[in-house]
Amino acid sequence: MGGDGGVCANNRRFLPQSHMGEVKVEKSRNTVDKERWTTCQYSKEPLKPPVMADDVGLLYSGERVMTALSQREHIAPYIKGLKDFTKLELQVCKDKMDVYNVLKRGDDAGSIEDYLSLYECPITQLTTNGQNKFCFSRECGHVFSQRALLQMGGEHCPVCNKEGATVIDLVPDLNVVDELVEAAVKKKQEQAAEKKSKKEDKGEKKKKREREKGDVPQGKRKAAAAAVPEGANPDVWNSIFKKEGQGQKETFCNRGGMTGALK
């Protein structure tokens, strides 16, 4: 036991680094990017068509999104419903049609490499290999490479030429995702505040029109009619709160002398 090489220490406490826990192996950036291109952001399962994207540019399996929304599951703080997603119009690579058909049936295609380069840019033919940069149009859902956007110009969709396209980067760099999420949450809050303000303005305008017409809302009219002052004639008091013509029915007489009322 003198440590001169004549004894092998097989007890764990004598082994180097035996006090350390399991060593975590960090994934390379290239591996992470590949996984983000082939994995549903919500379910963490293989990405399957139809593919959707949110306003941050993250990818989702369409069926998984529909299930989550129908069950009122929380997806992200900036996602409230289906309108916060865009269904992507992706062009499948010809040599990947067999993999695409397997995914479309809902089955798993195999390793992560089988999912890569499944789609391509319809203009430059660059593939979604995890390295090429892609984006999509919020209005039409077409997906194209950033190179195609630079070649065709950014004022319209380079695939269908739809003008005024809102272009969003697909699978943005990890170092900007938090910033994009924060901006999306802020935008959603501003939209909610604007909607609430418009609703309040609409209610105020309605009340103003009623005051100008001298009209009283139906609920308040009933409440006022029910509170008959002491000594007042109920019929006279109630007539004050009735609209003109309310409670009156037009009558008609036919040839047989029968009299009826028009409701």
GILINTA-V792711 format. One record per residue. N is the residue number from 1. RES is the residue in one letter. SS is DSSP state (alpha for helix, beta for strand, coil for the rest). Layout:
# GILINTA-V792711
n = {N | N}
res = {RES | RES}
ss = {SS | SS}
This chain:
# GILINTA-V792711
n = {1 | 2 | 3 | 4 | 5 | 6 | 7 | 8 | 9 | 10 | 11 | 12 | 13 | 14 | 15 | 16 | 17 | 18 | 19 | 20 | 21 | 22 | 23 | 24 | 25 | 26 | 27 | 28 | 29 | 30 | 31 | 32 | 33 | 34 | 35 | 36 | 37 | 38 | 39 | 40 | 41 | 42 | 43 | 44 | 45 | 46 | 47 | 48 | 49 | 50 | 51 | 52 | 53 | 54 | 55 | 56 | 57 | 58 | 59 | 60 | 61 | 62 | 63 | 64 | 65 | 66 | 67 | 68 | 69 | 70 | 71 | 72 | 73 | 74 | 75 | 76 | 77 | 78 | 79 | 80 | 81 | 82 | 83 | 84 | 85 | 86 | 87 | 88 | 89 | 90 | 91 | 92 | 93 | 94 | 95 | 96 | 97 | 98 | 99 | 100 | 101 | 102 | 103 | 104 | 105 | 106 | 107 | 108 | 109 | 110 | 111 | 112 | 113 | 114 | 115 | 116 | 117 | 118 | 119 | 120 | 121 | 122 | 123 | 124 | 125 | 126 | 127 | 128 | 129 | 130 | 131 | 132 | 133 | 134 | 135 | 136 | 137 | 138 | 139 | 140 | 141 | 142 | 143 | 144 | 145 | 146 | 147 | 148 | 149 | 150 | 151 | 152 | 153 | 154 | 155 | 156 | 157 | 158 | 159 | 160 | 161 | 162 | 163 | 164 | 165 | 166 | 167 | 168 | 169 | 170 | 171 | 172 | 173 | 174 | 175 | 176 | 177 | 178 | 179 | 180 | 181 | 182 | 183 | 184 | 185 | 186 | 187 | 188 | 189 | 190 | 191 | 192 | 193 | 194 | 195 | 196 | 197 | 198 | 199 | 200 | 201 | 202 | 203 | 204 | 205 | 206 | 207 | 208 | 209 | 210 | 211 | 212 | 213 | 214 | 215 | 216 | 217 | 218 | 219 | 220 | 221 | 222 | 223 | 224 | 225 | 226 | 227 | 228 | 229 | 230 | 231 | 232 | 233 | 234 | 235 | 236 | 237 | 238 | 239 | 240 | 241 | 242 | 243 | 244 | 245 | 246 | 247 | 248 | 249 | 250 | 251 | 252 | 253 | 254 | 255 | 256 | 257 | 258 | 259 | 260 | 261 | 262 | 263}
res = {M | G | G | D | G | G | V | C | A | N | N | R | R | F | L | P | Q | S | H | M | G | E | V | K | V | E | K | S | R | N | T | V | D | K | E | R | W | T | T | C | Q | Y | S | K | E | P | L | K | P | P | V | M | A | D | D | V | G | L | L | Y | S | G | E | R | V | M | T | A | L | S | Q | R | E | H | I | A | P | Y | I | K | G | L | K | D | F | T | K | L | E | L | Q | V | C | K | D | K | M | D | V | Y | N | V | L | K | R | G | D | D | A | G | S | I | E | D | Y | L | S | L | Y | E | C | P | I | T | Q | L | T | T | N | G | Q | N | K | F | C | F | S | R | E | C | G | H | V | F | S | Q | R | A | L | L | Q | M | G | G | E | H | C | P | V | C | N | K | E | G | A | T | V | I | D | L | V | P | D | L | N | V | V | D | E | L | V | E | A | A | V | K | K | K | Q | E | Q | A | A | E | K | K | S | K | K | E | D | K | G | E | K | K | K | K | R | E | R | E | K | G | D | V | P | Q | G | K | R | K | A | A | A | A | A | V | P | E | G | A | N | P | D | V | W | N | S | I | F | K | K | E | G | Q | G | Q | K | E | T | F | C | N | R | G | G | M | T | G | A | L | K}
ss = {coil | coil | coil | coil | coil | coil | coil | coil | coil | coil | coil | alpha | alpha | alpha | coil | coil | coil | coil | coil | coil | coil | coil | coil | coil | coil | coil | coil | coil | alpha | alpha | alpha | alpha | alpha | alpha | alpha | alpha | alpha | alpha | beta | coil | coil | coil | coil | coil | coil | beta | coil | coil | coil | coil | beta | beta | beta | beta | coil | coil | coil | coil | beta | beta | beta | alpha | alpha | alpha | alpha | alpha | alpha | alpha | alpha | alpha | coil | coil | coil | coil | coil | coil | coil | coil | coil | coil | coil | alpha | alpha | alpha | beta | beta | beta | coil | beta | coil | beta | beta | coil | alpha | alpha | alpha | alpha | alpha | alpha | alpha | alpha | alpha | alpha | alpha | coil | coil | coil | coil | coil | coil | coil | alpha | alpha | alpha | alpha | coil | coil | coil | beta | beta | coil | coil | coil | coil | coil | coil | beta | coil | coil | coil | coil | coil | coil | beta | beta | beta | beta | coil | coil | coil | coil | beta | beta | beta | beta | alpha | alpha | alpha | alpha | alpha | alpha | alpha | coil | coil | coil | beta | coil | coil | coil | coil | coil | coil | beta | coil | coil | coil | beta | beta | beta | coil | coil | coil | coil | alpha | alpha | alpha | alpha | alpha | alpha | alpha | alpha | alpha | alpha | alpha | alpha | alpha | alpha | alpha | alpha | alpha | alpha | alpha | alpha | alpha | alpha | alpha | alpha | alpha | alpha | alpha | alpha | alpha | alpha | alpha | alpha | alpha | alpha | alpha | alpha | alpha | alpha | alpha | alpha | coil | coil | coil | coil | alpha | alpha | alpha | alpha | alpha | alpha | alpha | alpha | alpha | coil | coil | coil | coil | coil | coil | coil | alpha | alpha | alpha | alpha | alpha | alpha | alpha | coil | coil | coil | coil | coil | coil | coil | coil | coil | beta | beta | beta | beta | coil | coil | coil | coil | coil | beta | beta | beta | beta | coil}
